[in-house]
């Protein structure tokens, strides 16, 4: 692997600073982003069916909740948040769930969930919230375009993601909060679409969330990409029947993050074994030469291979070292 001494030293120094901050201050006391007020959602109950009429009713109700959050953000004077919510409330958007409080949550559907034979659930990493939701949306649209008909992509922003540069991004606290929510959602999805083939796609810190939720989940594959680690020694420790896949692009800075795991009285720091290492035991797919945010970029090698895994054509996914036209 080519080295980048200056960048490597910078990132390792940053990690050391974050570790020091984590040790000095319990994570629960770390400052978070400024909260923008939002009303409680009216849509709370689990979806009982994936019939088109039920989905249309849910999308309309959730759209109204997003509109209410937009008006509240505007009254608060946060134009950026109001603009992001205005885009999310567009008539063509399809949200199964939304909660604008505490940084915001949302579950958006791309494609026809009622007819989908293949479902991909995207779990984002640090730095994704309502204000930067477009990043998750763009990747979801690109994957849906690659998968084609009879598929659906779910953008699952179902948790309070860590701030990118903060103690929360090197500790498992946010993942511990998120994992039960993700597990509940996957079980709900399995109840309403039991015949569909479901794959979890876990980017960056999202792989820590997925690993925590993995035990017993009714999914076919769990795909870790741009992962700092999972908090588990190896794939077998996830106790899942799903096939575990891992990929990392050659220019992804996450490769410079030390794969350590320190267990301290107040907090665990780091996520242990590198998921693309032989010691972890995952199936490896080629992830190209892009950066940390390029895995679902239109036309990219990792997008093509991730789509093959979702579609059940994993045998045709490229492995590192292969060069297909």
Protein Blocks (a to p, Z undefined) as FASTA:
>chain_A
ZZdfklmmmmmmmmmmmmmmmmmpcfklpccdddddddddfblbdcfbfcfklmmmmmmm
mmmmmmmmmmmmmmnopaklmmmmmmmmpmkbccfbdcfeghiaadddedjfklocbdcd
ddddehiafklmmmmmmmmmmmmmmnoghiacddddfbccddfbafklmccklmmmmmmm
mmmmmmmmmmmmmmbccddddehjlmmmmmmmmnopacfbdcdehiabjhiablklnopa
bdcdddddfklmklmpccdddddfkbcedjhjafkbmklopacddebjbdfklmmgghia
klmmmmmmmnopmmmpccehiacZZ
